[in-house]
Amino acid sequence: MNKFKYYFILLLAGIAIVSCNKSDDDDVVTVPLRDYKEQYKADNDSIVNYLKTNYMTVIHAPGTPQDLDVVIKKIVPGDGNVSIWDQKEYPLQTRKVYSNDVNYEVYFLSLREGTGSKPMNTDRIVASYSGNFLNGKVFDSSYGNAETFNLFAYSPEGGVIEGWSEIFPQFKTGTSTTATGTGVITYDNYGAGVMFLPSGLGYYAGTVGSDGPAYSCLVFSFKLFDLQRMDNEYTISSSTGGVVILGDGVPDYLEDVNGDGYLYDFRNTTKYPNPPKELIDDTDGDGVADFVDFDDDGDGFTTRFEITKPTNEIGIVKVGDVYINYGTGFYYPWDAREDNPGTPNTNEFEPRGIPRKPTGANGTFVPEDYTAEGRLRIHLDKTYPIKKN
């Protein structure tokens, strides 16, 4: 779905982006970028009016691809339909979003939360959607098909529009079944909703589709089927100049220091000149959020180095007269984990998680260092390892 890739440079506050139009005398007219705060006021008024003058029908067809599809139509005076704003079956919700120095309040509806896991705003998701303008015109749709999207709106690889990365984490994935022989995947119990996005969290001054005007507010109905956890630390290739996602061994969702389900790269001070402190996930305070920081605690040792197992503690190892399964993973998981019965060809069993600083005699690790609740893990403890002169 190329339409939702940021194939153009995202508009930045304070930087004038211009479009050229020809007047009758063929003079070029420069159109400056609108003020984000003023545009949001106009957008919010338009969205509220839309919510108060349109009604919604939700299709309930369990077991079919049409289940929880949404039809939105204009209210005709006297038709007895209740507006989206006033209906009570799916109470209107809001999410506060800070972007381009604007404090947005985004409206959305939850038709079903889902039963699985919530994605982070930097994960990849499998979803279907339909998008329309406030005039009701549908400008794009996946036609019920499941497609994969990168929720990290500002990933150097490209991602979805910002509104998607803010609303999808409010929902959970569902369950899936793969048909024997055909391999066709069907989903159930998935999250489903509708989001109403101001232009600042959409394409802003960019056009939408082939003929969508700039500064368009957007409405999306959607279904969240599945997710892929990401580990987004990246570098730029010195040979090609391209982006190389390396990761640091800790998935993004485990680098959510404040536990709010969202991660932001606040190094873009033009877009985020005054980020709220409660949104910052930066262990060492170096201005680089943990999910894009190769050294989370700033001690000079990379996270990947600090959580790498000793070479003699990988897989099944004989310790004295006893065999211990240290796990198949090369890096410690966040916490100890059991084998997943759904993957019979892989043994995910791991009796230990990322340890804290060793508390045993002569700086040795003891079993509790790997399992104790609330432990400060070594890659977040800048006093470990001890630097040698």
JOGIFEN-V352045 format. One record per backbone hydrogen bond with DSSP energy under -1.0 kcal/mol. CO is the residue of the C=O (numbers start at 1). NH is the residue of the N-H. Records with the same first field share a line. If there is no record, write none. Layout:
# JOGIFEN-V352045
CO: NH + NH
This chain:
# JOGIFEN-V352045
1: 4
2: 5
5: 7
12: 15
19: 31
21: 29
23: 26
27: 23
29: 21
35: 39
36: 40
37: 41
38: 42
39: 43
40: 44
41: 45
42: 46
43: 47
44: 48
45: 49
46: 50
47: 51
48: 52
49: 53
51: 85
53: 75
54: 84
55: 73
57: 71
59: 68
61: 64
64: 67
66: 69
69: 59
71: 57
73: 55
76: 79
83: 87
93: 108
95: 106
97: 104
99: 102
102: 99 + 104
104: 97
106: 95
107: 196
108: 93
109: 194
112: 192
113: 172
117: 173
120: 123
123: 151
124: 228
125: 149
126: 225 + 226
127: 147
128: 223
129: 142
130: 221
131: 139 + 140
132: 219
133: 136
137: 133
140: 131
142: 145
147: 127
149: 125
150: 160
151: 153
152: 155
155: 158
161: 165
162: 166
163: 167
164: 168
167: 170
168: 171
172: 191
173: 115 + 116
175: 188
177: 186
179: 183
184: 179
186: 177
188: 175
189: 115
191: 224
192: 111 + 112
193: 222
194: 109
195: 220
197: 218
198: 201
199: 202 + 204
201: 163
203: 206
204: 215
208: 212
212: 208
218: 197
219: 132
220: 195
221: 130
222: 193
223: 128
224: 191
225: 174
226: 126
228: 124
230: 252
233: 246 + 247
235: 244
237: 241
242: 237
244: 235
251: 254
252: 255
255: 257
256: 259
265: 268
267: 269
268: 272
276: 279
277: 280
281: 290
289: 292
290: 293
294: 303
302: 306
303: 307
305: 308
307: 332
310: 313
315: 326
317: 324
319: 322
322: 319
324: 317
327: 315
330: 309
333: 354
337: 350
340: 343
343: 346
350: 337
355: 378
360: 363
364: 360
366: 369
367: 370
368: 372
369: 356
370: 353
372: 375
377: 380
381: 384
